[in-house]
């Protein structure tokens, strides 16, 4: 029994610093560099927010994430149709996040898409120097005729 407890404790000690290190590395604000949808089957890619997308993601010490993405070339809407188009060309959500291995999971409490509220947004991530790479799990995308795609985003540290 004592031996099992020691093994369990040693595994805990080896795992915890890595998660703590990742949390420390994620903390702060990141500026969006690129955002694409990649067809899972064909590997075809589309820049869903244009060549120069706008956006930030921030991770706070109290484990809250804030995300906002907008397409490049947006104009101030003047009509109902333009307001609808402006809404479609952006995405935003916030919530408490937790780390699990190579994933961060955000429990969404406010979002531009009401369907996300109360859901877990699961994202895979890796950090390479001052670049944060985030990928979504595959999902059905209207921009690809309903094909399964994954979102691939690159961010650079802003602070």
BELCOR-V559626 format. One record per residue. RES is the residue in one small letter. PHI is phi in degrees with one decimal (* if undefined). Layout:
RES:PHI
RES:PHI
This chain:
x:*
x:-63.1
x:-63.8
x:-61.9
x:-62.4
x:-63.3
x:-63.2
x:-60.1
x:-65.1
x:-66.0
x:-64.0
x:-59.5
x:-66.7
x:-76.0
x:-81.0
x:-58.7
x:-59.5
x:-62.2
x:-63.8
x:-64.4
x:-61.8
x:-62.0
x:-61.6
x:-61.7
x:-70.9
x:-75.9
x:-53.9
x:116.6
x:-114.2
x:-125.1
x:-99.1
x:-67.1
x:-108.7
x:-153.0
x:-146.0
x:-130.7
x:-106.5
x:-116.1
x:-64.0
x:-61.8
x:-78.4
x:-96.0
x:67.7
x:-63.3
x:-120.8
x:-131.3
x:-82.7
x:-70.9
x:-116.2
x:88.0
x:-67.5
x:-126.9
x:-68.7
x:-114.2
x:167.4
x:-142.6
x:-130.6
x:-131.1
x:-117.7
x:-99.5
x:-60.0
x:-89.8
x:65.6
x:-116.4
x:-111.7
x:-124.7
x:-132.2
x:-143.4
x:-131.4
x:-137.6
x:-74.6
x:-74.9
x:75.8
x:-68.3
x:-117.4
x:-66.6
x:-71.1
x:-113.6
x:-127.8
x:-59.8
x:-62.2
x:-67.9
x:-64.9
x:-63.5
x:-64.4
x:-64.9
x:-65.3
x:-67.1
x:-91.4
x:-145.6
x:-149.8
x:-152.5
x:-161.3
x:-147.0
x:171.2
x:-74.6
x:-121.1
x:-140.2
x:-101.1
x:-140.8
x:62.2
x:-92.7
x:-121.6
x:-118.4
x:-119.9
x:-104.9
x:-85.3
x:-73.1
x:-117.4
x:-143.7
x:-153.9
x:-68.7
x:-108.9
x:-57.2
x:-63.6
x:-81.5
x:-58.6
x:85.5
x:-95.0
x:-96.8
x:-93.0
x:-99.9
x:-130.5
x:-93.1
x:-142.5
x:-152.2
x:-117.4
x:-125.9
x:56.1
x:-104.5
x:-118.9
x:-106.9
x:-106.7
x:-127.1
x:-128.4
x:-92.6
x:-70.6
x:-58.1
x:-148.4
x:-79.3
x:-121.4
x:-59.9
x:-66.1
x:-117.7
x:64.6
x:86.7
x:-65.9
x:-78.4
x:-130.8
x:-128.2
x:-84.7
x:-128.1
x:-125.5
x:-120.1
x:-132.5
x:-112.6
x:-61.4
x:-98.5
x:-141.1
